[in-house]
Amino acid sequence: MRPVLLLVALLFAVSACAGDPPGGTVEFVESWPQHTVLEHPDLRDASNVWPELAGEATRRIDLAGFYFSRKGDGADAYGPDSAPDLLAPFLDAVAAAAERGVTVRTTADAKFMKTYPTAPEWLGGLPGAALRVFDAGAAWGGVLHAKYFLMDEDVFWVGSQNFDWRALGQIHELGVLVRHPGLAADVRRIYDLDWAVAGGEAEAERPVPPVVPIADLPHHALTTPHGYTVGAVVAASPEHGLPAGVAWDLPLLIEMIDAAQDSVHLQLLSYGVTDREKRLFDDLDSALRRAAVRGAQVRIILSNWSKRSYSLPWIKSLQVIDGIEVKFSDIPEHPDGFIPFARVEHAKVMTVDGERCWIGTSNWSRDYFFASRNVSLFLVGAGCARDADMFFNQSWHGPYTATVDPAADYAPPRRN
């Protein structure tokens, strides 16, 4: 039996013993830059799904985000009139939920509250609502980088989309919508811990959990829109800021890559093996190289924001390895004018052998796993990677990506 099939069998055996409730579902949902060919007709748009979810809420909505930005809220939150604010319908739906008695909590990162205070303060001022500002820098040295929300007791969303008008209509993004009470409870443990730390009700430093293979972790069964049944595990970072029962995602990512036999498809905003402080973080980089040496075909899409001096040597060194191909994505500017911090590849997703998938909120450099709050969902089983690979291939074979030239000089694009 192939290792992945054995892993799936183990996952579902555990699920059956746990009495997993039926009816859990998982769906990938995209965002794509206006005036590009990146829209995929088989994937729903987050700008449509988010307001629908808020409209369904009956008890509570919990929002956690790196930043919250409506068009015009900050000095750099501008764009041409033809670039719509697709976040507004979602915020309006959250406000309508609060008016009908739904409890709304918002957790916002302290660093970006200084830049974009308007929307989170407005959310905190809704009827019966509350806002807490989380200083993840004081807690762990990083930021609240996760972007997710929970609705009632059984629905959550996690993905690359920030609560930003640009994320829903001017950036290439991928998120995942899950309906399952057990998995939602795992995510809520993360939310409740950060809420308590932000309110001074709990200590940020937690015992580092032991590294446990994914087959031995609690998980649940989900059904995809195409009828596949897959196993799912929630994980998070940083390693010393995890609630009981939630695994650290970095070891699971390494395990996932080390199991690759045929293919690894990886799509990210940024990739760093050394950072500005010259600290080495080669855990994931080494795993990708090992996969290629074993004969797996490794394909990587990185945004043009990765064209930085401290990242380029490592990216170019990946490109020269047999079995690894890296492409930079350059999405053209909006035809009616420049939009700051937009028109970029921003997804954080990986598939392995078409039978394992990770989607989360982390870019791949040290701080995201050791100092910042991020959330991940791991899926295992035939069919789990179908839509994620479809999203990947839309970019890989599209007009905006080009293979990295190890001899070329690159410079990062204008961002603001």
C-alpha positions as CSV (number, residue, x, y, z in Angstrom):
1,M,0.0,0.0,0.0
2,R,1.3,3.5,-0.9
3,P,2.3,5.6,2.1
4,V,-0.4,8.2,1.4
5,L,-3.1,5.6,1.2
6,L,-2.0,4.0,4.4
7,L,-2.1,7.5,6.0
8,V,-5.6,8.1,4.7
9,A,-6.7,4.7,6.1
10,L,-5.2,5.6,9.5
11,L,-6.9,9.0,9.5
12,F,-10.4,7.5,8.8
13,A,-9.9,4.7,11.3
14,V,-9.3,7.4,14.0
15,S,-12.2,9.4,12.7
16,A,-14.6,6.4,13.0
17,C,-13.4,5.7,16.5
18,A,-14.0,9.4,17.4
19,G,-17.6,9.3,16.3
20,D,-17.0,12.0,13.7
21,P,-20.3,13.8,13.0
22,P,-21.5,13.5,9.3
23,G,-22.0,16.4,7.0
24,G,-18.7,18.3,7.2
25,T,-17.7,20.1,4.0
26,V,-14.7,21.9,2.6
27,E,-14.6,24.3,-0.3
28,F,-11.8,26.4,-1.8
29,V,-12.8,29.9,-2.6
30,E,-10.7,32.4,-4.6
31,S,-10.1,36.1,-5.1
32,W,-8.6,37.4,-8.4
33,P,-7.3,40.8,-9.6
34,Q,-9.8,42.7,-11.7
35,H,-8.9,42.9,-15.4
36,T,-6.8,39.7,-15.4
37,V,-7.5,36.2,-16.7
38,L,-7.0,34.6,-13.3
39,E,-10.7,34.0,-12.5
40,H,-11.5,30.3,-12.4
41,P,-15.1,29.5,-13.3
42,D,-15.2,26.5,-11.0
43,L,-14.3,28.4,-7.8
44,R,-16.6,30.8,-6.1
45,D,-15.4,34.3,-5.2
46,A,-14.7,35.3,-1.6
47,S,-16.4,38.6,-2.3
48,N,-19.7,36.8,-2.8
49,V,-19.2,34.0,-0.2
50,W,-18.2,36.2,2.8
51,P,-21.4,38.3,2.9
52,E,-23.5,35.1,2.5
53,L,-21.8,33.6,5.5
54,A,-22.3,36.7,7.6
55,G,-26.0,36.7,6.5
56,E,-26.3,33.1,7.8
57,A,-24.9,33.8,11.3
58,T,-27.4,33.4,14.1
59,R,-25.4,33.5,17.3
60,R,-21.9,34.8,16.9
61,I,-19.2,36.0,14.5
62,D,-15.5,36.1,15.5
63,L,-13.0,37.9,13.3
64,A,-9.2,37.8,13.6
65,G,-7.0,39.7,11.2
66,F,-3.7,41.2,10.4
67,Y,-5.4,44.3,9.3
68,F,-8.8,45.7,8.3
69,S,-8.9,48.2,5.5
70,R,-11.9,49.7,3.6
71,K,-11.1,51.7,0.5
72,G,-10.0,55.2,1.5
73,D,-9.5,54.3,5.2
74,G,-5.7,54.9,5.2
75,A,-3.2,57.0,3.3
76,D,-2.3,54.1,1.0
77,A,-5.8,52.5,0.7
78,Y,-6.7,54.2,-2.5
79,G,-7.3,53.2,-6.1
80,P,-9.1,54.3,-9.2
81,D,-12.9,54.7,-9.1
82,S,-13.2,51.6,-11.4
83,A,-11.7,49.4,-8.7
84,P,-14.6,48.6,-6.4
85,D,-14.5,48.2,-2.6
86,L,-15.6,44.5,-2.4
87,L,-15.0,44.4,1.4
88,A,-17.9,46.8,2.0
89,P,-20.8,44.2,1.4
90,F,-19.2,41.9,3.9
91,L,-18.8,44.6,6.6
92,D,-22.4,45.6,5.9
93,A,-23.5,42.0,6.4
94,V,-21.6,41.8,9.7
95,A,-23.3,45.0,10.8
96,A,-26.7,43.6,9.9
97,A,-25.9,40.5,11.9
98,A,-25.1,42.6,14.9
99,E,-28.3,44.5,14.5
100,R,-30.3,41.2,14.7
101,G,-28.5,40.2,17.9
102,V,-25.5,38.2,16.7
103,T,-22.5,38.7,18.9
104,V,-19.5,40.1,17.0
105,R,-15.9,40.0,18.3
106,T,-12.9,41.4,16.4
107,T,-9.3,40.7,17.2
108,A,-6.8,43.0,15.3
109,D,-3.1,43.2,15.3
110,A,-1.6,46.0,17.3
111,K,1.0,47.0,14.6
112,F,-1.5,47.6,11.8
113,M,-4.1,49.2,14.1
114,K,-1.8,52.2,13.9
115,T,-2.1,52.3,10.1
116,Y,-5.7,51.2,9.6
117,P,-7.7,51.9,12.8
118,T,-11.0,52.9,11.2
119,A,-12.6,49.6,10.2
120,P,-11.7,47.6,13.4
121,E,-12.9,50.4,15.6
122,W,-16.1,50.6,13.6
123,L,-16.6,46.8,14.0
124,G,-16.0,47.1,17.8
125,G,-18.6,49.8,17.9
126,L,-21.4,47.7,16.5
127,P,-24.3,46.9,18.8
128,G,-23.2,44.3,21.3
129,A,-19.8,44.0,19.7
130,A,-16.3,44.1,21.2
131,L,-12.8,44.8,19.8
132,R,-9.5,43.7,21.3
133,V,-6.1,44.8,19.9
134,F,-3.5,41.9,20.1
135,D,0.1,42.9,20.6
136,A,1.7,39.7,19.2
137,G,5.0,41.5,19.2
138,A,5.0,41.7,23.0
139,A,3.6,38.2,23.2
140,W,6.0,36.4,20.8
141,G,8.0,38.9,18.9
142,G,5.9,38.9,15.7
143,V,2.4,39.9,14.6
144,L,-1.1,38.5,14.4
145,H,-0.7,37.5,10.8
146,A,-3.6,35.0,10.6
147,K,-6.7,36.0,8.6
148,Y,-9.8,34.0,9.6
149,F,-13.3,34.1,11.0
150,L,-15.8,31.8,12.7
151,M,-19.6,31.8,12.3
152,D,-21.7,30.2,15.0
153,E,-20.5,26.8,16.2
154,D,-19.6,25.0,13.0
155,V,-18.3,27.3,10.3
156,F,-14.9,28.9,9.7
157,W,-12.9,30.5,7.0
158,V,-9.1,30.7,6.8
159,G,-6.9,31.7,3.9
160,S,-4.6,34.3,2.4
161,Q,-7.2,37.1,2.1
162,N,-6.8,39.9,4.6
163,F,-9.9,41.9,5.5
164,D,-8.9,44.4,2.9
165,W,-10.8,45.8,-0.1
166,R,-7.9,45.0,-2.3
167,A,-7.7,41.3,-1.2
168,L,-11.2,40.7,-2.6
169,G,-10.7,42.3,-6.0
170,Q,-7.1,43.3,-6.7
171,I,-5.0,40.4,-5.4
172,H,-4.7,36.7,-6.3
173,E,-5.8,34.8,-3.2
174,L,-7.1,31.4,-2.0
175,G,-9.1,30.6,1.1
176,V,-11.0,27.6,2.4
177,L,-14.5,27.5,3.8
178,V,-15.1,24.6,6.3
179,R,-18.4,23.6,7.9
180,H,-17.7,21.2,10.7
181,P,-18.2,21.6,14.5
182,G,-15.2,19.7,15.5
183,L,-12.8,21.6,13.3
184,A,-14.5,24.9,14.1
185,A,-13.9,24.0,17.8
186,D,-10.2,23.6,17.1
187,V,-10.0,27.0,15.4
188,R,-12.0,28.6,18.2
189,R,-9.5,27.4,20.8
190,I,-6.9,29.5,18.9
191,Y,-9.2,32.4,18.7
192,D,-10.2,32.3,22.4
193,L,-6.6,32.1,23.5
194,D,-5.6,35.2,21.5
195,W,-8.7,37.0,22.7
196,A,-7.7,36.2,26.3
197,V,-4.1,37.2,25.8
198,A,-5.2,40.4,24.2
199,G,-7.4,41.1,27.2
200,G,-4.7,40.3,29.8
201,E,-6.6,37.2,30.9
202,A,-4.1,34.6,29.9
203,E,-0.3,34.2,29.4
204,A,0.9,34.1,25.8
205,E,3.7,31.6,26.4
206,R,2.5,28.0,26.3
207,P,4.2,24.6,26.5
208,V,5.6,23.6,23.2
209,P,3.6,20.5,22.0
210,P,5.5,17.4,21.0
211,V,6.0,16.7,17.3
212,V,3.4,14.1,16.4
213,P,2.9,12.6,12.9
214,I,-0.3,13.8,11.2
215,A,-1.8,10.3,11.3
216,D,-1.7,10.4,15.1
217,L,-3.4,13.8,15.4
218,P,-7.2,14.3,16.0
219,H,-8.9,15.0,12.8
220,H,-12.2,15.0,11.1
221,A,-13.7,13.9,7.8
222,L,-14.9,16.4,5.2
223,T,-16.6,16.1,1.9
224,T,-15.4,18.2,-1.1
225,P,-17.8,19.8,-3.6
226,H,-16.9,17.0,-6.0
227,G,-17.9,14.2,-3.6
228,Y,-14.5,13.2,-2.2
229,T,-14.1,12.4,1.5
230,V,-10.9,13.7,3.0
231,G,-9.3,13.9,6.4
232,A,-8.6,17.4,7.9
233,V,-6.4,18.7,10.7
234,V,-6.1,22.3,12.0
235,A,-2.7,23.5,13.1
236,A,-1.1,26.9,13.9
237,S,2.0,28.9,14.8
238,P,4.0,30.0,16.7
239,E,5.3,26.9,18.5
240,H,5.1,28.4,21.9
241,G,1.7,30.1,21.5
242,L,-0.6,27.1,20.9
243,P,-3.7,26.1,22.8
244,A,-3.9,22.5,24.1
245,G,-4.9,20.1,21.3
246,V,-3.6,22.2,18.4
247,A,-0.4,21.1,16.6
248,W,2.4,23.3,15.4
249,D,2.2,23.5,11.6
250,L,5.9,23.7,10.6
251,P,6.7,20.0,11.4
252,L,3.5,18.9,9.5
253,L,4.6,20.9,6.5
254,I,8.0,19.2,6.5
255,E,6.4,15.8,7.0
256,M,4.1,16.5,4.1
257,I,7.0,17.4,1.7
258,D,9.1,14.5,2.9
259,A,6.3,12.1,1.9
260,A,6.2,13.5,-1.7
261,Q,6.8,10.9,-4.4
262,D,5.5,12.5,-7.5
263,S,4.9,16.2,-7.2
264,V,5.0,19.3,-5.0
265,H,3.1,22.4,-6.1
266,L,3.7,25.5,-3.9
267,Q,2.3,29.0,-4.3
268,L,3.4,31.8,-2.0
269,L,3.8,35.6,-1.7
270,S,7.3,35.3,-0.3
271,Y,10.0,32.8,0.4
272,G,13.0,33.4,2.7
273,V,15.8,31.1,3.9
274,T,17.6,34.0,5.6
275,D,15.9,37.1,6.9
276,R,17.0,40.7,7.4
277,E,18.7,39.7,10.6
278,K,20.6,37.0,8.7
279,R,19.1,34.2,10.7
280,L,19.1,30.9,8.8
281,F,15.7,29.1,8.3
282,D,16.3,26.2,5.9
283,D,13.8,23.7,7.3
284,L,11.3,23.9,4.4
285,D,14.0,24.8,1.8
286,S,15.9,21.6,2.6
287,A,12.7,19.5,2.5
288,L,11.9,20.8,-1.0
289,R,15.4,19.9,-2.2
290,R,15.1,16.4,-0.7
291,A,11.9,15.9,-2.5
292,A,13.5,16.8,-5.9
293,V,16.5,14.5,-5.2
294,R,14.0,11.6,-4.6
295,G,12.5,12.3,-8.0
296,A,9.4,14.4,-7.2
297,Q,8.7,17.2,-9.6
298,V,8.7,20.4,-7.5
299,R,7.0,23.5,-9.0
300,I,7.0,26.8,-7.1
301,I,5.2,30.1,-7.9
302,L,6.4,33.2,-6.0
303,S,5.2,36.7,-6.2
304,N,7.4,39.4,-7.6
305,W,7.6,40.8,-4.0
306,S,10.1,37.9,-3.5
307,K,12.7,39.7,-5.7
308,R,14.6,40.9,-2.8
309,S,18.4,40.7,-2.1
310,Y,18.1,38.4,0.9
311,S,15.7,36.0,-0.9
312,L,17.0,35.9,-4.5
313,P,20.2,33.8,-3.9
314,W,18.2,31.0,-2.4
315,I,15.4,31.2,-5.0
316,K,17.9,31.0,-7.8
317,S,19.7,28.1,-6.2
318,L,16.4,26.2,-6.2
319,Q,16.0,26.8,-9.9
320,V,19.3,25.1,-10.8
321,I,18.3,21.8,-9.1
322,D,17.1,19.1,-11.4
323,G,13.4,18.5,-10.7
324,I,12.7,22.0,-9.3
325,E,11.2,24.9,-11.4
326,V,10.5,28.2,-9.9
327,K,8.4,31.0,-11.5
328,F,7.9,34.6,-10.6
329,S,4.4,36.0,-10.9
330,D,4.1,39.6,-12.3
331,I,0.5,40.7,-12.3
332,P,0.0,43.9,-14.4
333,E,-1.1,47.1,-12.8
334,H,-4.8,48.1,-12.9
335,P,-5.4,49.7,-16.3
336,D,-6.9,52.8,-14.7
337,G,-4.2,53.5,-12.2
338,F,-1.8,52.3,-9.6
339,I,-3.1,50.6,-6.4
340,P,-0.8,50.3,-3.4
341,F,0.0,46.8,-2.0
342,A,-2.1,45.1,-4.7
343,R,-1.9,43.3,-8.0
344,V,0.2,40.5,-6.5
345,E,0.2,36.7,-6.0
346,H,-0.7,36.3,-2.3
347,A,-1.9,32.7,-1.9
348,K,-0.3,30.4,0.7
349,V,-1.0,26.9,-0.5
350,M,0.8,23.6,-1.3
351,T,-0.3,20.2,-2.7
352,V,1.7,17.0,-2.7
353,D,1.1,14.1,-5.1
354,G,-2.4,15.4,-5.6
355,E,-3.4,13.7,-2.4
356,R,-2.3,16.1,0.3
357,C,-2.9,19.8,0.7
358,W,-1.9,22.6,3.0
359,I,-3.6,26.0,3.0
360,G,-2.8,28.6,5.5
361,T,-1.9,32.2,6.3
362,S,2.0,31.9,6.5
363,N,4.5,33.0,4.0
364,W,7.6,30.9,4.2
365,S,10.2,32.5,6.3
366,R,11.2,32.1,9.9
367,D,9.1,34.7,11.7
368,Y,5.8,33.3,10.4
369,F,6.4,30.0,12.2
370,F,8.4,31.1,15.3
371,A,7.1,34.6,16.2
372,S,3.7,35.2,14.6
373,R,0.2,33.9,14.9
374,N,-0.8,31.9,11.8
375,V,-3.4,29.2,11.1
376,S,-3.3,26.2,8.8
377,L,-5.6,23.5,7.5
378,F,-4.1,20.2,6.3
379,L,-6.2,17.9,4.1
380,V,-5.3,14.3,3.2
381,G,-7.0,12.0,0.7
382,A,-7.7,11.5,-3.0
383,G,-9.4,14.6,-4.4
384,C,-8.4,16.9,-1.6
385,A,-6.0,18.8,-3.8
386,R,-8.2,19.0,-6.9
387,D,-9.3,22.6,-6.6
388,A,-6.0,23.8,-5.1
389,D,-4.1,22.4,-8.1
390,M,-6.6,23.9,-10.4
391,F,-5.9,27.3,-8.8
392,F,-2.2,26.7,-9.1
393,N,-2.3,25.6,-12.7
394,Q,-4.3,28.7,-13.6
395,S,-1.2,30.8,-12.7
396,W,1.5,28.3,-13.7
397,H,0.2,28.1,-17.3
398,G,-1.0,31.7,-17.4
399,P,0.4,34.8,-19.0
400,Y,1.8,36.4,-15.8
401,T,4.4,33.8,-14.7
402,A,7.9,33.3,-16.0
403,T,10.6,30.9,-15.0
404,V,13.4,32.3,-12.8
405,D,16.6,32.9,-14.6
406,P,19.6,32.3,-12.2
407,A,21.7,34.7,-14.2
408,A,19.3,37.5,-14.3
409,D,19.2,40.7,-12.2
410,Y,15.8,41.2,-10.5
411,A,14.4,44.1,-8.5
412,P,11.2,44.1,-6.5
413,P,8.3,46.0,-7.9
414,R,6.8,49.2,-6.6
415,R,4.4,48.4,-3.7
416,N,3.2,51.8,-2.5
